Amino acid sequence: MTSSSLSLRDSQALVDQWIKTHGVRYFHEMTNLAVLMEEVGELARLFARTYGEQSFKDSDHAKQIPDEMADILFVLMCLANQTGVDLSDALQRNLDKKTARDSERHKNNPKLQ
């Protein structure tokens, strides 16, 4: 299985396997939540420099947006694994909710025209 063909469920299992093989154990959920916020901040920093008005610092050039997004996904999957959340099911339920709630709202929003 190549990385491009991984489902969310497969990805969660792969993260769990990695943690158990290389990571010793999961960090506490609150630690992982703090790490998630840190990773989101690193992505925000890159966006501010790439798409916003901030200029890059020398230390920013080694960072890449795809890698920062993957860091976020990794930690989110750790939290999902720790709390028993199947992200595939959760995403489908969330899309169903959004479809029922917003099926016409965005189409009728003049700000999006």
The 8 nearest C-alpha neighbors of each residue, nearest first, counted from 0:
[[1, 4, 2, 5, 3, 9, 6, 10],
 [2, 0, 3, 4, 5, 6, 9, 10],
 [1, 3, 4, 5, 0, 10, 6, 9],
 [4, 2, 1, 5, 0, 6, 10, 7],
 [3, 5, 2, 1, 6, 0, 9, 10],
 [6, 4, 2, 9, 3, 10, 7, 1],
 [5, 7, 9, 8, 10, 4, 87, 11],
 [6, 8, 10, 9, 87, 11, 86, 5],
 [7, 9, 11, 6, 10, 87, 12, 86],
 [10, 8, 6, 12, 11, 7, 5, 13],
 [11, 9, 7, 13, 12, 8, 5, 6],
 [10, 12, 14, 8, 13, 9, 76, 7],
 [13, 11, 15, 9, 10, 14, 16, 8],
 [12, 14, 10, 16, 15, 11, 17, 9],
 [15, 13, 17, 11, 16, 12, 18, 10],
 [16, 14, 12, 18, 13, 17, 11, 19],
 [15, 17, 13, 19, 14, 18, 20, 12],
 [18, 16, 14, 20, 15, 19, 21, 13],
 [19, 17, 22, 15, 21, 16, 20, 24],
 [18, 20, 16, 17, 23, 24, 22, 21],
 [21, 19, 17, 18, 16, 22, 23, 15],
 [22, 20, 18, 17, 23, 19, 16, 24],
 [21, 23, 18, 24, 19, 20, 17, 25],
 [24, 22, 19, 21, 18, 20, 25, 17],
 [25, 23, 22, 19, 18, 26, 21, 20],
 [26, 24, 27, 18, 22, 23, 77, 81],
 [25, 27, 30, 31, 28, 24, 29, 77],
 [26, 28, 30, 29, 31, 25, 32, 81],
 [29, 27, 31, 30, 32, 26, 78, 81],
 [28, 30, 32, 31, 27, 33, 26, 34],
 [31, 29, 33, 27, 28, 32, 26, 34],
 [32, 30, 34, 28, 33, 29, 35, 26],
 [31, 33, 29, 35, 30, 34, 28, 36],
 [32, 34, 30, 36, 31, 35, 37, 29],
 [35, 33, 31, 37, 32, 36, 38, 30],
 [36, 34, 32, 38, 37, 33, 74, 31],
 [35, 37, 39, 33, 34, 38, 40, 32],
 [38, 36, 34, 40, 35, 39, 33, 41],
 [37, 39, 41, 35, 40, 36, 71, 34],
 [40, 38, 36, 42, 41, 37, 43, 35],
 [41, 39, 43, 37, 38, 42, 44, 36],
 [42, 40, 38, 44, 43, 39, 37, 45],
 [41, 43, 39, 45, 44, 40, 67, 46],
 [42, 44, 40, 46, 41, 45, 47, 39],
 [43, 45, 41, 47, 42, 46, 40, 48],
 [46, 44, 48, 42, 47, 43, 49, 41],
 [45, 47, 49, 43, 48, 50, 44, 42],
 [48, 46, 51, 44, 45, 53, 50, 49],
 [47, 49, 53, 45, 46, 54, 51, 55],
 [50, 48, 46, 47, 45, 51, 53, 52],
 [51, 49, 46, 47, 48, 52, 45, 53],
 [52, 50, 47, 48, 53, 49, 46, 54],
 [51, 53, 48, 47, 54, 50, 49, 46],
 [54, 52, 48, 47, 51, 55, 49, 50],
 [55, 53, 48, 52, 56, 49, 47, 51],
 [54, 56, 48, 59, 57, 53, 60, 58],
 [55, 57, 59, 58, 54, 60, 48, 53],
 [56, 58, 59, 60, 55, 61, 54, 62],
 [57, 59, 56, 60, 61, 55, 62, 45],
 [60, 58, 56, 57, 62, 61, 55, 45],
 [59, 61, 62, 58, 57, 55, 56, 63],
 [60, 62, 59, 58, 63, 57, 56, 64],
 [63, 61, 60, 59, 64, 67, 66, 45],
 [62, 64, 66, 65, 67, 61, 45, 60],
 [63, 65, 67, 66, 68, 42, 45, 62],
 [66, 64, 68, 67, 63, 69, 70, 62],
 [67, 65, 69, 68, 63, 64, 70, 62],
 [66, 68, 70, 64, 69, 65, 42, 63],
 [69, 67, 65, 71, 70, 66, 64, 72],
 [70, 68, 72, 66, 71, 67, 73, 65],
 [71, 69, 67, 73, 68, 72, 66, 74],
 [72, 70, 68, 69, 74, 73, 38, 35],
 [71, 73, 69, 75, 70, 74, 76, 68],
 [74, 72, 70, 76, 71, 75, 69, 77],
 [73, 75, 77, 76, 71, 72, 35, 78],
 [76, 74, 72, 78, 77, 73, 71, 79],
 [77, 75, 79, 73, 74, 78, 11, 80],
 [78, 76, 74, 80, 75, 79, 81, 73],
 [79, 77, 81, 75, 76, 80, 82, 74],
 [78, 80, 84, 76, 82, 77, 81, 83],
 [81, 79, 77, 83, 78, 82, 76, 84],
 [80, 82, 78, 79, 83, 77, 28, 25],
 [81, 83, 79, 80, 84, 78, 28, 77],
 [82, 84, 80, 81, 79, 85, 78, 86],
 [85, 83, 79, 82, 86, 80, 89, 81],
 [84, 86, 88, 87, 89, 83, 79, 8],
 [85, 87, 89, 88, 90, 84, 7, 8],
 [88, 86, 90, 89, 85, 7, 8, 91],
 [87, 89, 91, 86, 85, 90, 92, 84],
 [88, 90, 86, 92, 87, 91, 93, 85],
 [91, 89, 93, 87, 92, 88, 86, 94],
 [90, 92, 94, 88, 93, 89, 95, 87],
 [93, 91, 95, 89, 90, 94, 96, 88],
 [92, 94, 90, 96, 91, 95, 89, 97],
 [95, 93, 97, 91, 96, 92, 98, 90],
 [94, 96, 92, 98, 93, 97, 91, 99],
 [97, 95, 93, 99, 94, 98, 100, 92],
 [96, 98, 94, 100, 101, 99, 95, 93],
 [99, 97, 102, 95, 101, 96, 100, 94],
 [98, 100, 96, 97, 102, 101, 95, 94],
 [99, 101, 97, 98, 102, 96, 104, 103],
 [100, 102, 104, 98, 103, 97, 99, 105],
 [101, 103, 98, 99, 104, 100, 105, 97],
 [104, 102, 106, 101, 105, 107, 100, 98],
 [103, 105, 101, 107, 106, 102, 108, 100],
 [104, 106, 108, 107, 103, 101, 111, 102],
 [107, 105, 103, 104, 108, 111, 102, 112],
 [106, 108, 105, 104, 109, 103, 111, 112],
 [107, 109, 105, 110, 111, 106, 104, 112],
 [110, 108, 112, 111, 107, 106, 105, 104],
 [111, 109, 108, 112, 107, 105, 106, 104],
 [112, 110, 109, 108, 105, 106, 107, 104],
 [111, 109, 110, 108, 106, 107, 105, 104]]
